[in-house]
Amino acid sequence: MPIYAPVFEALYAADIPFLVIGGHAVVLHGHQRNTFDLDLLIAEGNLPAARPALSGLGYTSYFESGAFLQLTPPANLPPLDLMIVDQTTFNWGRQTAE
C-alpha cells in the first residue's frame, strides 16, 4: 500500500495508533474488493493530534459527525475516512486484529 505510506508515516510520527478498516482491511485479508478511499479507526483521544498530522499532508475536513470524519485529499493522496471510537472500543479492535 505505498500510496498510503505518507498517511501511515504521519500518524506514526505523531504517535497515533490506528487500524486499517473497511475495504482495504478486506483486501489485506486476501479477499478481492474494489475500493479507493482509506478507512482508519482511531481513538477519540487521538483525534486532536491526528488533525494537524493529516492537515500537514494537505487533507481538509469536508464532513464530520461524532464518530466519523471524512477528509478531502491533496492531489497526490487518496480520500481518507476516520472512524472515531472510545479508547475501550479501539483497544478491543487492536486485540481482535492481532
N, C-alpha and C positions, 0 to 999 in steps of 0.2 A: 504494500500500500504506500508506495513512495510519494504519491500525490498528497497524502495526508501527513507526511513527515513534519512539515512546518507546524502543523497544529499540535501534534504529539510533542514535539520538541518544546514549543512554547509552554504547554501545560506542565511538562516535566520540569522545565526551568523555573516555573512559578510554584513548584512543589504541590501541584493539584492532581490528586488521584482521579482517574476516570475509568470507565468501562465502555468498550465499543458495544453498542446495541443496534437493533434494527437490522436492515438488510445486510450490512457488512458483517455483522456477527453471524448471520446465517451463512454467508459465503465462507467465513473463516472456519465454520464447522463442516465445510465440504459440500454444501448444497448450492445449486445454481439459483441465483436471484439477480434480476436486473435492478440496480439501484445506483443513484449518483450522489445523493447527499450523505453526509456522515452524521450518524446519530450517536451521541455520547451521553452517558449517565454520570452526573456529578452530585456530590452532596451540597445541600443548600448553603452550608457554612463556607464552601469554597467559591461560591458564585462571585462575591466581591473581588476576589483575586483573579478569577477567570476572565472577568470583563476586560481589564486592561491588558491581560496577556493576549487575548484574542483581538482586541481592537488594535493592538500593536502590529498585528498581521494584516490589518485592513478590514476586518469584519465589522459590520454595523448591525445593530438590532433592528428587525422590522416587525416582529410580533413577540409579545411576551404575556404569559399568564403566570399564575402562581407556581406551576410545575413545568413550564415549558418556555424555552427561549429559542426563537428561530433567528438565524443570522444571515445577512446578505454577505456574500464573499467578495473579496477583491478579484480582479480579473484572472489571477493565476491560481486560485484555490476554489474548491467546490463549496456548495452550500453546507451549512453546519446547523444542526439542531441539538440543543441540550435539553435533556430531561432532568429536572431538578427534584431530588428526593431528600428526605431527612437522613441523618447520619446512620441511624439504625438500619434503614432500608438499604442504603448504599453498602454498609458492611455486610449485610446478608447477601447482596448481589455479588460482592467480591468473593465471599466464601463459596457461593454456588458456582462461580466461574472457574474457580481453581481446581 
